[in-house]
Amino acid sequence: MRDKAVLVLLVALVMVTGGCTITHKFGPFSGKVVEAESGKPIEGAVVLIAFYTKGFSVGGPVYRFADAVETLTDAKGDFHFPPRRVTLYRSMSIWDNECRISIFKPGYGAYPKNSRTFSVPNLEQSRFIPENERIIFHLPKLLTLEEKKENLYKVENPAGIPNDKMQNLRRLEDEERVSVGID
């Protein structure tokens, strides 16, 4: 009986500690952000990509933040993220290969939640960006104060990301809040 209890304890210990350190290489990611109507590049738009792990529970999958990177588009509207290796100590988890993307620039529709934004090739308003594929994101110019206020609620803030990992996104959101008169 005691041997069975020790065996069960050892199996449980291996299951809990097995695979505690996990690592994965993401990317590269690249694309361009343009104005939807004119096709002109949008400089200074923040592009945020977030990485998650997936664990399992009796209620279904549980996604947990792992890392995030952000950049600003250049004068041509281009952005590029080189491959990034993420290593974590996390038991009983696997990597979620679907990397979440958010794009925001004051005065333009936020991707992916603004219904007038789209990408080429068409990601169907997806929150995810594929690796090794250049995507062009089209953001509509917002013309009214009401559109700009409503758009602030459509900025995708993927769950669990600490503010220090999305400083540009927070800064641009704050700029837009001030410009539309929201504290």
C-alpha positions in Angstrom: 0.0 0.0 0.0 2.8 2.4 0.9 4.6 1.6 -2.3 1.5 2.6 -4.3 1.2 5.9 -2.4 4.9 6.7 -3.1 4.4 5.9 -6.7 1.3 8.1 -7.0 3.1 10.9 -5.3 6.1 10.5 -7.7 3.8 10.5 -10.7 2.0 13.6 -9.4 5.3 15.3 -8.8 6.6 14.6 -12.3 3.3 15.8 -13.8 3.4 19.1 -11.9 7.0 19.8 -12.5 7.5 18.2 -15.9 7.8 20.7 -18.7 8.1 23.7 -16.3 10.5 25.7 -18.5 9.0 26.2 -22.0 10.5 28.1 -24.9 9.2 29.1 -28.3 10.5 31.3 -31.2 7.9 33.6 -32.7 8.1 35.6 -35.9 9.2 37.4 -37.9 6.2 39.6 -38.3 6.0 42.5 -40.8 3.5 44.6 -42.5 2.3 48.1 -43.4 -0.4 50.4 -42.0 -2.2 52.6 -44.5 -5.2 54.9 -44.6 -8.1 52.9 -45.9 -9.5 55.5 -48.3 -6.3 56.8 -49.9 -3.8 54.0 -49.4 -1.3 56.5 -48.0 1.1 55.2 -45.3 0.3 56.0 -41.7 3.5 57.0 -39.8 3.6 56.6 -36.0 0.9 54.0 -35.6 1.6 51.6 -32.7 1.7 47.9 -33.5 1.5 45.6 -30.5 2.0 41.8 -30.7 1.2 39.7 -27.7 2.2 36.1 -27.0 0.3 33.6 -24.7 0.5 30.2 -23.3 -2.4 27.8 -23.1 -3.1 25.7 -20.1 -6.0 23.3 -19.4 -8.6 23.2 -16.7 -11.9 21.4 -16.2 -13.6 24.5 -17.6 -11.6 24.5 -20.8 -8.4 26.2 -22.0 -6.9 28.9 -19.9 -4.7 31.6 -21.8 -2.0 33.4 -19.9 0.1 36.3 -21.0 3.8 35.4 -21.8 5.3 38.5 -23.5 4.6 41.4 -25.8 6.5 43.6 -28.2 5.5 46.9 -29.7 6.8 49.3 -32.3 5.8 52.4 -34.3 5.4 52.5 -38.0 8.0 54.4 -40.0 7.4 57.1 -42.6 6.4 54.5 -45.2 3.9 52.9 -42.7 6.1 49.8 -42.4 6.7 47.8 -39.3 8.9 44.8 -38.6 9.5 42.5 -35.7 12.5 40.1 -35.9 12.1 36.6 -34.6 11.7 36.6 -30.8 12.4 33.7 -28.5 10.3 33.6 -25.3 11.3 31.4 -22.4 9.1 30.9 -19.3 8.8 28.8 -16.2 5.3 27.6 -16.5 4.0 24.1 -15.7 1.3 22.3 -17.6 1.2 24.8 -20.4 1.8 24.8 -24.2 2.4 27.8 -26.5 -0.5 29.4 -28.2 0.8 29.9 -31.7 -1.8 32.5 -32.5 -0.1 35.9 -31.8 -2.5 38.7 -31.0 -2.1 42.1 -32.8 -3.4 45.6 -32.0 -2.9 48.7 -34.1 -3.7 52.2 -33.0 -3.1 55.7 -34.2 -5.1 58.7 -32.9 -7.6 59.8 -35.5 -7.8 56.4 -37.2 -9.9 53.3 -36.6 -8.3 50.8 -34.2 -7.5 47.4 -35.6 -9.0 44.8 -35.2 -12.2 46.0 -33.3 -13.2 49.0 -35.5 -15.6 47.5 -38.1 -14.2 49.6 -40.9 -10.6 48.3 -40.5 -9.4 45.5 -42.7 -6.2 43.7 -43.9 -4.8 42.4 -47.1 -4.7 39.5 -47.4 -8.0 39.4 -45.6 -7.6 38.2 -42.0 -11.4 38.7 -41.5 -11.1 41.1 -38.6 -8.8 38.6 -36.9 -7.0 39.5 -33.7 -4.1 37.3 -34.8 -1.2 38.0 -37.1 0.5 35.2 -39.1 4.3 34.7 -39.0 6.5 35.2 -42.1 3.7 37.0 -44.1 3.6 40.7 -44.9 0.1 42.1 -44.1 -1.2 45.5 -45.1 -3.6 46.9 -42.5 -6.1 49.6 -43.6 -7.3 52.0 -41.0 -10.1 54.5 -41.8 -9.6 58.2 -41.0 -12.1 59.2 -38.3 -13.8 62.5 -39.0 -16.0 63.3 -36.0 -15.4 63.7 -32.3 -18.0 61.0 -31.6 -16.2 58.5 -33.9 -12.9 59.2 -32.1 -14.5 58.8 -28.7 -16.2 55.6 -29.7 -13.0 54.3 -31.2 -11.2 54.6 -27.9 -13.4 51.7 -26.6 -12.3 49.6 -29.6 -8.6 49.7 -29.0 -7.7 46.0 -28.5 -5.9 45.6 -25.2 -5.0 41.9 -25.0 -5.5 40.5 -21.6 -2.8 40.5 -18.9 -0.2 42.7 -20.6 1.6 44.9 -18.1 1.7 48.6 -19.0 5.5 48.6 -19.3 5.1 46.2 -22.3 2.8 48.6 -24.1 4.0 52.1 -23.3 3.5 53.5 -26.8 -0.1 52.2 -27.0 -0.9 53.8 -23.6 0.8 57.1 -24.6 -1.2 57.3 -27.9 -4.5 56.4 -26.1 -3.8 59.1 -23.6 -3.1 61.6 -26.4 -6.4 60.7 -28.0 -8.3 61.0 -24.7 -7.0 64.5 -24.2 -7.8 65.5 -27.8 -11.4 64.4 -27.5 -11.9 65.8 -24.0 -11.9 62.6 -21.9 -9.9 62.6 -18.7 
